[in-house]
Each structure stands twice: as structure tokens, then as C-alpha cells.
Amino acid sequence: MAALEESARGPYRVVVDTRPMWRILAGRTYRPVVLLVGVLLFAALYGMEPRPGLAPAGQKALAVFAICMVYWVTNVVPLMVTSILAMVLLPLTGVLPATETYALFGNEAVFFILGAFILAATLIKCGLSTRIAVTILRRFGHTPRTLLLSLFVMNALLSFFMSEHAVAAMTFPITVEIASVLRLRRLESNYGRALFLAMAWGTQIGGIATLLGGGRAPLAIGMLREATGQSWSFLQWTLAAWPIVAILMVAGWQVIVRCFPIDIASVRDADVVIEEKALRMGRPSVRERAIGLIMLATLAAWMVGGEDFGLASIALGAVVVIFAFGLLGWSDVEPYVNWGVLLMYGGAIALGSAMTHSGASRWIAEMTVSHWAQSPFAVVAIISAFGILLTEAMSHSAVVALLMPVALGIATQFHIDPRLMAPAVALPAGLAFTLPVGTPGNAIAYSSGYLRLRDMLLPGSLMVAIAWGAFNLVATYYWPLIGLRLSAS
Amino acid sequence: MTNPALLKVLLAANGVRVDPLLRGDPTVDRPLGSSAATRLDLVLPDAVRVSAPIVERSPFLLVGNGRGHLVEGETGGATPLRVAVEVTPLPRFLGRRTRSGMPMSRIAAVRGEHLVLSPAAACGFSVHGAPCRFCVEGARSAVDREAAAVEDVVEVVRAAFEERAGSDVYFNSGVFDAEDGGIGFLTPYVEAVRRHFDTLVAVQVHPPRANAWIDHAYAMGVDALSFNLEIFDETAFERHCVGRARYIGRDRYLEALAYAARIFPSGTVWTDLVLGVEPVASTLAGIDALTALGVVPVVSIVRGDHALPPPDELGPVLAGLYRAVRDRGIALGWVRDLALGVSPLEARWFAGDGARLAVAMQHVTRSRLGGAAARTLARFRRRLRVRGTGDPADVARH
């Protein structure tokens, strides 16, 4: 009987790995080896006499930072679990009391991100974000060039107000549909490649423009606030970031159209699809209008009253208003709130605070960047280079969690305004152009099947270089104009 | 004769007479009427094993010398043949019945270290009236019996292992007319054996229609796999292997063998090539083609209408078998102790190569400690290589 059941069920759903055994073994032992390396590094640093210039609490904080760094960089456990580990180890090692550690989880940045998640969910759920996308494409996308440009700009614009990952996920089906009706051949069509690169790059470039494009900027600000008590307003951040966004939008467009010259003559078929979508949506509903109004009011409040009332309070206030008017149910929102990311940020902020207050971040700065950099400009150049390179292979937030404590330590040493370290870390950490693993936006674009790896690698490398140069030019020449000086006056 | 592999070929092809003086010798006497009564399992020098048919007319005679047994005969050489051999006594368990009343000998046979289990009713091709033309056993199989119960098979294996009759299990499936080529039929038996015993498992089945069944076979615990092609030449294959050609096809055999050779460890996927049914050149071409796929060819001998090739052709074929497997870097030691087939390592005698490393490795794996190490390694390798694809139950099963 058992035989019949097995036979009726078909073969086991298994895959047999046929790679050489040494490769399989290396792959399988990687995780336990890395886990062990992290533990050994922690134990070694913890058991060691404090390094010269480092207090005992700093030495212990360094041990916690080391194990978290290994796990964040290698991703052997989920990023949020590493953050939880940090929150467990900080009180256990005596670096911070338990009450203080867990209180840091209640940082404003964490709640701001929670509010931003819910607001983004509201936009997606009511269809307003799709309407904005379709409207832009319908209004401007009538030739191959304007359609591509509209898609690029539309993704960037939406990422000003929503998480760039959510924007990529939302606009991906539209982009796929456009590519499909235009009968673009996978891996062959220049226009197909350009469309998906425009989608991925648009979301990334737009994502650094405001505090809403992702969790990096709020995380960096949260760590800054816990370490120094200083912060950034919504408007100040946007003011500091916009020239970089403008340069990268122009550069990104040029790179896309030069690397992938447009090879189709008409987008009439795509017009039809976009028109159909617009017709299917009909007129904006009352709910959409109401949510649109609340979003505009929230944006205005962030700009005008962000410093006085706090960004998180405004975001959560908007959330309360949305629910109070019954515009959304909790079950609508829940799938869009990434609780794991919130946990990750809470732990990273606690660790960053412990590193700064114990003197460990300053000590790391003295041991590393101080040897290489001779001026504040060089410091920012090195920090931004690390950020932009690490983010190609690591989560954006993990890069911020890793670099921010060190950057704050360096700032003290070089008498740089520590506030500058938040954008110096968070802006480059949001720009991963070359690899699919760099950011979900890239991965989504790559999954379309229109892009080969080299289609991303070569133009992406060019964009990385441009982005780094643009960031440093803006930091050196533009930021002083708005009152942000690198060198101590 | 210094070539035990040649003696194996000659004994398998010609059979052996038994000296009437050996009547009453408990190691030689076989119960009348049983299938075991028609054969003698002999261990030749260098631990080469053969299952020699007991016949009335043969150039070879088994005699006793007080201390053991000898095979005497004329092989055309200068001096008559006189070689000391060991007669493997019939295991006692084969005379017993399972608790359900089934004779254990109907399910099992012992060939060297292999406990050969045939839980199926009969050869599927014979049932469909399309046995291979050269096949003696399949054509005579009873078709009116049911497949053995899993519990009976487990009982037989336990009885055999308690008697130390065989250390590895070798399943034979007669089922072919299914999507799975008989692998699905054998699944509960293999799973039960793996659950109850620490042993290596080999299966001889037919190519399934989907390669996923080959993955399934490896995942469920099969250590070695055979799809018997029998004949390489396309025309001879269609003429002699009627059922194989009609229901499966030569190309599918080759495809499935090639795929299995990628899934299973080196040297554990084999196929028989029958000697004498097709031209020698064709057998040699088959050896080359199969080894290029990573498959171990085994040259098998059948009695009947098909004469062995003359000695000046036989030697090069078997030497070519050894060299082809060696030169392709395929592991030589896993396919061994075949009753009627010459393994590549046995064929080294024809190539004049000692193959010392492979022979030493085979000695190690024959030892109790070496066998345990081989089984552990096989399990470990399987755990590393097999991954589930979504159904947690599948992952948990292996």
C-alpha cells in the first residue's frame, strides 16, 4: 500500500546538487564557520585587556560590534536577528543597562519608519500610487524617448514619498506589461534593458532625496540623535540631497541612453495599454482624494513643523487620521509593515549609541580612517567610498549600522560637524547600481529577464563612480552654501 | 591458468560438472527443485566470484581434494587446468519461510556480498511476451505470483544479515511499464531496508520517463543504480531486446544512464553489455560510449545459443573495458561480485595491469571497518547533496 501511495504521489520533490563535493562542503560549512568566527572574535575581544586608549566598556562594546559586523556583512543570520543579538549582548556584557538598551529601541527614527511604512501602504492599497504612475506615463510617454524618460522620472518621483523598494515592486508589473506589448526580446532589446534599468535606477536615485525613500536616512539620524542629540529636519535633508539627485538623474539618463541606444520607432502599443489602465481606474475615488490630501498635509507638516513636533509624531498622526476616517483597515496595512526592519533599526541604534558613549567608535576611527585621512574632505571621501562600495553587496541599512558609529567617532576627532556624518553615510549607502544583490530594486529589474549581469555591471560601475564624485563635489562646494561646513570654523 | 577473470568467463559460459564423489558434501549439495539447485557459487583466486551453472556436459569438473575443492578442465593450454576454488555454501535462511508463509528463496538469492532481492512478480517484459531473446531466467519467470510484502522483504534481509549472508542489498525490479521505470515500485522496499538496516543499496530498474525519478532514487537512499542496456548496437538491440526496444528505446536508456551518472557518485551507475550477441567491435564501441557518459559497463555472459567470441577477440574486449573505465577516471571499485558479469576491475587481468590502488581500496571497503566507513560516507554525501524543493515532508524523509 505504501508503495502505491508513493507511486501515486510521484517522485520526491528534491534537487540533487551535482557540484564537486568540496564545493558543496565549502557552501554548507560557510554558515557555521562564519557563526563560529563571529563568536570567537567576540570572545577574543571580550576577554582581552582593553586596548590603550579604550575604556573597559569600550572594549566590550567593540566585542559586540565585532560579532554584529561579521554577521551583518555576511548575512549568515537575518539582519534583524543580528540586531536582536546586539540588544541581548549589550546588557549581558554590561556595556549598557538593560532598561537603557531597550529604551533605545523606542527611538523616534524607529517610529518614523513605522509611520512611513503605513503611509506607503496606504498609497499602494488605495491605488493612488498606481494612478500617479499611470498619469505620468499617459501624459508624457508618447514616444520611445519620452516614455523611457517618464518611467525614469516617475520612479524617482514616487521614491521621494515612498520606500524605493515598494516603488520598484509597484511599477515593475507596469514596466513588464509595456515591454510585453512592445514585443521587446529578452536579453536582446536595448529598449527593454533601458526600461528596466530606468526603473531600478530611478527608484534608487529618488530614494535618497527625502527621508521617506528608505530606512537609511532615518536610521542614520536616529543614531546621530542618540550619540550627539543633534538631528536633521525633513527639509534640511532634502535640501542637502537634491543636488546629488539632480546630477544623478541627468547622469543616469545619459548613461542609459548611451549604453542602450533606443532601438524601437514607436510605443503606440504601450500607449494603448496605459490608456486601458487609466480607463479601468476611472475617476479618483473619495478615498483616494482623501488620502492624497492627508499625504500632502503630512508632507507640508514635515517641512514646516518637523523640527518642532518631530517627524515620527507627524507620520503617526497622519496614520491615526487615516484610520480615524476609516480610509484603511489594519489588515490592509499589516502585510506592508516590515516588522523585521524595525527590529533591525532598533538594535542598530542601540549598538551605535553604545559604541559612541563607550568611546569605541572614536577608538576605531583613530585606528583606521585617521591613519589614511589628513583632512575633513578626505574623511568624507573615504567614508562615502566605503558606503557606496559596501552597499553593492550589503543591505543599505546594514551599511549605515556599520559605518555610522565609526563615522561619528571620526567626526569628533577631525572636529567635523557630526551632523554631516548622517548624509555622508546614508546617501552613498543608498546608491547600489551594479549588482542585483545590491538592492531589491536591482533584483526586481534583473528578474525581468531583459537584463544580463553585464548590462548592469558596466553602466552601473560608471554610475557608482559618478555618484561618488557627485557626492563629494556637493559636500565640498554646495553644502557650505546651505550652512553645512566640513571643516571646523 | 593465472587469469581468474578468464576462468570466470569460461565457467559462466560453459557451466561446471560436479564430481559424483561430492554427493553428500554439504557445501555442494543443493535442494532439488529449487532455483539454487541449478547453480554453484564459486570463489576463484583473487576473490573473483562466479555463479556457474551445474550442467551435464562441460569442459570443467568440480572435484574435492580432502581439504577443499578444485576446478579441473581442459582449456587448450599446455597443462590441464587445476585451480583451487571455494564453494559458497547455500545460506540456511533460503530454506526458511517468512511469517506470511512465503519461501525466502522466492524473494532472495545471495551473490557474493550482495543479497539480491526480487520482490516483483516477474520480469515485466516476459509478462508482456517480449523477453530478451538471450535471456534464460526472465523468460522462465513465473507470472502468476504477487509482489512480496514489504514486511516479508524486511524479514528476509534480517534473516540473511543475521547469518552474515551478504552485506549489501541489491534490488531487482521487473516493473517497466510505469512512468517511474520501477523506482516507485521499489520505493517502500528501499525505504524499509534503509530504516531497519545499515547497508548499501543497489537497484536494477528500467529508465523512468522523467529524470526526477532518478533524483528520487538517490534521495531515497539508493547508492548504486543500473539500467541494463544489454546490447549497444542499435539493430541487434531491436532484434534481441524486443521489450526494451518496444517499450523504452535505446536512446532513453542512454539518456537516463547519462543523467544518473551525473547524479550518483562516480562508478555507481552501471549497465550490462552481453558478450557474444553483437559483434565485438560493437561491444567495444559501447564500452567507449558508456564510459564517455560516466557509466560503468559490465561485460556479462549468457549461456545458450550465443557462443563466446574467440579468445583473440575476448581478451581485447575485456582489456578495453578496464582501460576505458580507468582512463575516464571512473571509480573502479563499486561494481563488484557480479555473478555473471565481468567488472572493469576484474577485467584488469586481461590488460596486464595490477591496478594496485583500486584493488587495495576494494579490500578496504570489503573489511568491516572499511564497509562501515563507506556506508557513512555515502550517507553523509547524500545529506549534503540532496535538498528539498519546498515540501518540508520531502526534506524530512531523507
Interface residues (C-beta under 8 A of the other chain):
Chain A: A2 A3 E6 S7 G10 P11 Y12 R13 V14 V15 V16 D17 T18 M21 I24 L25 R28
Chain B: A147 V150 A178 D180 I183 G184 F185 T187 P188 Y189 E191 A210 A212 W213 D215 H216 Y218 A219 M220 R262 I263 R381 L384 R385 V386 R387 G388 T389 G390 D391 D394 V395 R397 H398
